[in-house]
Amino acid sequence: MAQYVYGKSVILSLLKTQKKVEKLWIQKGRRDDEVERLARSLGVNMEVTERKHLDRLVNGNHQGYVALVEDYPTCTLKQLLETVQPGHQPLLVALDQLQDPHNLGAILRTAACAGADGLIIEKTRSVSLNATVAKVSTGAIDIVPVAEVANLSQTLIALKKEGYWVVGTSLKADRDYREVDYDMPVVLVIGSEGEGMRRLVEENCDILVKMPLENGMDSLNASVAAGIMLYRIYDSRFPVR
């Protein structure tokens, strides 16, 4: 199957990674730029068209660029673990029922920046990889592998058997997120936007941490919490000396 993706930076990233682009539409007046030159060099089927045509193809800020591409691939947990490079402490991010594609895209982008080895989502309870995720991730969707699993709780149990420590964020936690040394194989669990982690998922965490909240605020956006935790883990592993 195929899907539409849009946005100049997204499509430029696709072309640079030579992901198969079945067709590319460019808005009139946006020609002779890097996207067109690279697409021509790769032999991509292109069409210059009016903005209203692009508006009909996608519902979003396409910036004058829309492409039809193969669906973004996911992998199995086994395949994901096989991509983890030896010689460093692995870091995976597991998302428990995350629903917002903007959050998923933002987490993918931060995961790529922080050197995470991959993401884990559930097949039936999470947002899937789509055009919005791709646009928000600004190319990270082509860098960070994403595994789809049937049951996140069982997946965490399996990862613990592989030597991973499962770290979850919870308002009920007793430990501050800055108190933990993350220099170990880590699976970071981020809960859904409204409910946080489900009970069974939380029970399968080895370590629960919380982030201080001031001024009466009761939660953080899921992608913001993921970003804070990913860079705390990075700092723990690579402190500035």
One Martini backbone bead per residue (centre of mass of N, CA, C, O) as a GRO file, in nm:
protein
  241
    1MET     BB    1   0.103   0.032   0.008
    2ALA     BB    2   0.004   0.384   0.013
    3GLN     BB    3   0.106   0.732   0.083
    4TYR     BB    4   0.079   1.053   0.187
    5VAL     BB    5   0.318   1.317   0.181
    6TYR     BB    6   0.445   1.624   0.343
    7GLY     BB    7   0.679   1.851   0.291
    8LYS     BB    8   0.991   1.948   0.231
    9SER     BB    9   1.167   1.803   0.449
   10VAL     BB   10   1.044   1.524   0.416
   11ILE     BB   11   1.103   1.481   0.109
   12LEU     BB   12   1.404   1.530   0.123
   13SER     BB   13   1.462   1.292   0.309
   14LEU     BB   14   1.356   1.071   0.123
   15LEU     BB   15   1.554   1.124  -0.111
   16LYS     BB   16   1.822   1.091   0.050
   17THR     BB   17   1.727   0.782   0.138
   18GLN     BB   18   1.581   0.647  -0.112
   19LYS     BB   19   1.292   0.639  -0.099
   20LYS     BB   20   1.015   0.532  -0.243
   21VAL     BB   21   0.879   0.736  -0.507
   22GLU     BB   22   0.602   0.740  -0.706
   23LYS     BB   23   0.515   1.055  -0.653
   24LEU     BB   24   0.552   1.412  -0.742
   25TRP     BB   25   0.430   1.721  -0.613
   26ILE     BB   26   0.457   2.062  -0.742
   27GLN     BB   27   0.424   2.378  -0.698
   28LYS     BB   28   0.384   2.648  -0.850
   29GLY     BB   29   0.691   2.832  -0.794
   30ARG     BB   30   0.882   2.569  -0.666
   31ARG     BB   31   1.112   2.554  -0.855
   32ASP     BB   32   1.448   2.492  -0.875
   33ASP     BB   33   1.523   2.298  -0.641
   34GLU     BB   34   1.638   2.047  -0.446
   35VAL     BB   35   1.403   1.858  -0.486
   36GLU     BB   36   1.398   1.850  -0.794
   37ARG     BB   37   1.691   1.770  -0.849
   38LEU     BB   38   1.685   1.502  -0.690
   39ALA     BB   39   1.445   1.372  -0.833
   40ARG     BB   40   1.569   1.369  -1.115
   41SER     BB   41   1.822   1.193  -1.040
   42LEU     BB   42   1.605   0.946  -0.952
   43GLY     BB   43   1.348   0.933  -1.148
   44VAL     BB   44   1.102   1.089  -1.060
   45ASN     BB   45   0.770   1.132  -1.072
   46MET     BB   46   0.656   1.449  -1.194
   47GLU     BB   47   0.435   1.734  -1.090
   48VAL     BB   48   0.313   2.038  -1.188
   49THR     BB   49   0.093   2.236  -0.978
   50GLU     BB   50  -0.168   2.337  -0.810
   51ARG     BB   51  -0.262   2.406  -0.495
   52LYS     BB   52  -0.552   2.282  -0.502
   53HIS     BB   53  -0.453   1.995  -0.556
   54LEU     BB   54  -0.293   1.956  -0.291
   55ASP     BB   55  -0.536   2.011  -0.103
   56ARG     BB   56  -0.682   1.745  -0.198
   57LEU     BB   57  -0.465   1.535  -0.110
   58VAL     BB   58  -0.418   1.709   0.159
   59ASN     BB   59  -0.440   1.776   0.528
   60GLY     BB   60  -0.213   2.032   0.519
   61ASN     BB   61   0.112   2.172   0.536
   62HIS     BB   62   0.278   2.127   0.230
   63GLN     BB   63   0.455   2.368   0.091
   64GLY     BB   64   0.427   2.241  -0.219
   65TYR     BB   65   0.456   1.924  -0.116
   66VAL     BB   66   0.385   1.598  -0.265
   67ALA     BB   67   0.381   1.240  -0.184
   68LEU     BB   68   0.401   0.904  -0.303
   69VAL     BB   69   0.434   0.630  -0.075
   70GLU     BB   70   0.532   0.396   0.099
   71ASP     BB   71   0.482   0.256   0.365
   72TYR     BB   72   0.578   0.270   0.677
   73PRO     BB   73   0.787   0.070   0.834
   74THR     BB   74   0.785  -0.206   1.041
   75CYS     BB   75   0.873  -0.417   1.320
   76THR     BB   76   0.996  -0.643   1.513
   77LEU     BB   77   1.145  -0.704   1.802
   78LYS     BB   78   1.370  -0.880   1.689
   79GLN     BB   79   1.457  -0.681   1.468
   80LEU     BB   80   1.526  -0.449   1.655
   81LEU     BB   81   1.750  -0.592   1.824
   82GLU     BB   82   1.934  -0.644   1.567
   83THR     BB   83   2.001  -0.321   1.531
   84VAL     BB   84   2.165  -0.315   1.775
   85GLN     BB   85   2.456  -0.186   1.860
   86PRO     BB   86   2.745  -0.261   1.966
   87GLY     BB   87   2.916  -0.089   2.243
   88HIS     BB   88   2.644  -0.004   2.394
   89GLN     BB   89   2.386   0.137   2.557
   90PRO     BB   90   2.076   0.067   2.527
   91LEU     BB   91   1.778   0.245   2.376
   92LEU     BB   92   1.434   0.239   2.447
   93VAL     BB   93   1.092   0.326   2.335
   94ALA     BB   94   0.781   0.304   2.505
   95LEU     BB   95   0.435   0.325   2.398
   96ASP     BB   96   0.131   0.387   2.584
   97GLN     BB   97  -0.128   0.472   2.396
   98LEU     BB   98  -0.054   0.666   2.181
   99GLN     BB   99  -0.253   0.914   1.976
  100ASP     BB  100  -0.064   1.146   1.883
  101PRO     BB  101   0.114   1.224   1.601
  102HIS     BB  102   0.278   1.463   1.714
  103ASN     BB  103   0.408   1.308   1.946
  104LEU     BB  104   0.543   1.088   1.782
  105GLY     BB  105   0.714   1.272   1.603
  106ALA     BB  106   0.867   1.414   1.838
  107ILE     BB  107   0.989   1.156   1.961
  108LEU     BB  108   1.147   1.067   1.716
  109ARG     BB  109   1.326   1.315   1.699
  110THR     BB  110   1.453   1.293   1.984
  111ALA     BB  111   1.556   1.004   1.961
  112ALA     BB  112   1.758   1.067   1.739
  113CYS     BB  113   1.920   1.288   1.890
  114ALA     BB  114   1.973   1.082   2.153
  115GLY     BB  115   2.033   0.778   2.035
  116ALA     BB  116   1.814   0.590   1.989
  117ASP     BB  117   1.727   0.254   1.880
  118GLY     BB  118   1.402   0.266   1.945
  119LEU     BB  119   1.056   0.187   1.896
  120ILE     BB  120   0.742   0.110   2.078
  121ILE     BB  121   0.430  -0.025   1.963
  122GLU     BB  122   0.103  -0.084   1.934
  123LYS     BB  123  -0.116  -0.207   1.700
  124THR     BB  124  -0.419  -0.117   1.848
  125ARG     BB  125  -0.335   0.145   2.069
  126SER     BB  126  -0.190   0.324   1.843
  127VAL     BB  127  -0.041   0.526   1.661
  128SER     BB  128   0.056   0.546   1.342
  129LEU     BB  129   0.235   0.564   1.064
  130ASN     BB  130   0.233   0.890   0.912
  131ALA     BB  131   0.232   1.194   0.770
  132THR     BB  132   0.239   1.354   1.035
  133VAL     BB  133   0.470   1.210   1.165
  134ALA     BB  134   0.676   1.269   0.944
  135LYS     BB  135   0.669   1.579   0.958
  136VAL     BB  136   0.743   1.613   1.264
  137SER     BB  137   1.016   1.436   1.246
  138THR     BB  138   1.209   1.536   1.019
  139GLY     BB  139   1.323   1.220   0.929
  140ALA     BB  140   1.323   1.015   1.178
  141ILE     BB  141   1.143   0.787   1.051
  142ASP     BB  142   1.417   0.693   0.880
  143ILE     BB  143   1.601   0.619   1.149
  144VAL     BB  144   1.391   0.505   1.355
  145PRO     BB  145   1.294   0.220   1.463
  146VAL     BB  146   0.968   0.043   1.451
  147ALA     BB  147   0.785  -0.149   1.676
  148GLU     BB  148   0.528  -0.391   1.662
  149VAL     BB  149   0.299  -0.495   1.918
  150ALA     BB  150   0.054  -0.678   2.091
  151ASN     BB  151   0.203  -0.661   2.394
  152LEU     BB  152   0.356  -0.461   2.615
  153SER     BB  153   0.389  -0.621   2.875
  154GLN     BB  154   0.523  -0.871   2.742
  155THR     BB  155   0.758  -0.713   2.620
  156LEU     BB  156   0.889  -0.623   2.885
  157ILE     BB  157   0.947  -0.903   2.988
  158ALA     BB  158   1.132  -0.985   2.752
  159LEU     BB  159   1.343  -0.754   2.793
  160LYS     BB  160   1.432  -0.834   3.078
  161LYS     BB  161   1.555  -1.108   2.978
  162GLU     BB  162   1.770  -0.926   2.799
  163GLY     BB  163   1.866  -0.688   3.028
  164TYR     BB  164   1.653  -0.483   3.076
  165TRP     BB  165   1.547  -0.169   3.198
  166VAL     BB  166   1.242  -0.047   3.327
  167VAL     BB  167   1.131   0.291   3.267
  168GLY     BB  168   0.896   0.496   3.441
  169THR     BB  169   0.644   0.742   3.444
  170SER     BB  170   0.517   0.880   3.766
  171LEU     BB  171   0.331   1.048   4.004
  172LYS     BB  172   0.373   0.799   4.223
  173ALA     BB  173   0.655   0.833   4.253
  174ASP     BB  174   0.956   0.859   4.463
  175ARG     BB  175   1.153   0.920   4.233
  176ASP     BB  176   1.369   1.113   4.091
  177TYR     BB  177   1.492   1.138   3.769
  178ARG     BB  178   1.792   1.238   3.884
  179GLU     BB  179   1.869   0.971   4.072
  180VAL     BB  180   1.939   0.804   3.819
  181ASP     BB  181   2.138   0.553   3.670
  182TYR     BB  182   2.141   0.501   3.303
  183ASP     BB  183   2.399   0.295   3.278
  184MET     BB  184   2.194   0.100   3.097
  185PRO     BB  185   1.968  -0.098   2.979
  186VAL     BB  186   1.688   0.079   2.826
  187VAL     BB  187   1.332   0.119   2.890
  188LEU     BB  188   1.124   0.377   2.796
  189VAL     BB  189   0.816   0.475   2.943
  190ILE     BB  190   0.529   0.620   2.780
  191GLY     BB  191   0.238   0.752   2.827
  192SER     BB  192  -0.048   0.871   2.778
  193GLU     BB  193  -0.193   1.176   2.758
  194GLY     BB  194  -0.430   1.113   2.989
  195GLU     BB  195  -0.347   0.823   3.159
  196GLY     BB  196  -0.093   0.695   3.106
  197MET     BB  197  -0.017   0.419   3.252
  198ARG     BB  198  -0.091   0.114   3.280
  199ARG     BB  199  -0.096  -0.110   3.524
  200LEU     BB  200   0.072  -0.344   3.392
  201VAL     BB  201   0.296  -0.167   3.289
  202GLU     BB  202   0.383  -0.049   3.562
  203GLU     BB  203   0.442  -0.333   3.699
  204ASN     BB  204   0.686  -0.379   3.471
  205CYS     BB  205   0.854  -0.182   3.621
  206ASP     BB  206   1.159  -0.125   3.782
  207ILE     BB  207   1.134   0.197   3.742
  208LEU     BB  208   1.010   0.489   3.908
  209VAL     BB  209   0.951   0.825   3.795
  210LYS     BB  210   0.967   1.181   3.857
  211MET     BB  211   0.856   1.512   3.780
  212PRO     BB  212   0.859   1.816   3.862
  213LEU     BB  213   0.574   2.028   3.967
  214GLU     BB  214   0.464   2.347   3.919
  215ASN     BB  215   0.200   2.566   3.968
  216GLY     BB  216  -0.026   2.324   3.972
  217MET     BB  217   0.070   2.120   3.784
  218ASP     BB  218  -0.019   1.770   3.662
  219SER     BB  219   0.142   1.773   3.375
  220LEU     BB  220   0.291   1.642   3.079
  221ASN     BB  221   0.372   1.622   2.784
  222ALA     BB  222   0.472   1.342   2.629
  223SER     BB  223   0.707   1.464   2.454
  224VAL     BB  224   0.838   1.623   2.682
  225ALA     BB  225   0.895   1.391   2.874
  226ALA     BB  226   1.070   1.234   2.675
  227GLY     BB  227   1.286   1.452   2.635
  228ILE     BB  228   1.383   1.473   2.925
  229MET     BB  229   1.459   1.171   2.960
  230LEU     BB  230   1.655   1.133   2.722
  231TYR     BB  231   1.859   1.358   2.829
  232ARG     BB  232   1.910   1.230   3.104
  233ILE     BB  233   2.031   0.972   2.993
  234TYR     BB  234   2.255   1.105   2.832
  235ASP     BB  235   2.388   1.248   3.077
  236SER     BB  236   2.448   0.988   3.240
  237ARG     BB  237   2.639   0.867   3.007
  238PHE     BB  238   2.747   1.182   2.909
  239PRO     BB  239   2.918   1.361   3.091
  240VAL     BB  240   3.037   1.662   3.173
  241ARG     BB  241   3.400   1.735   3.238
   0.00000   0.00000   0.00000
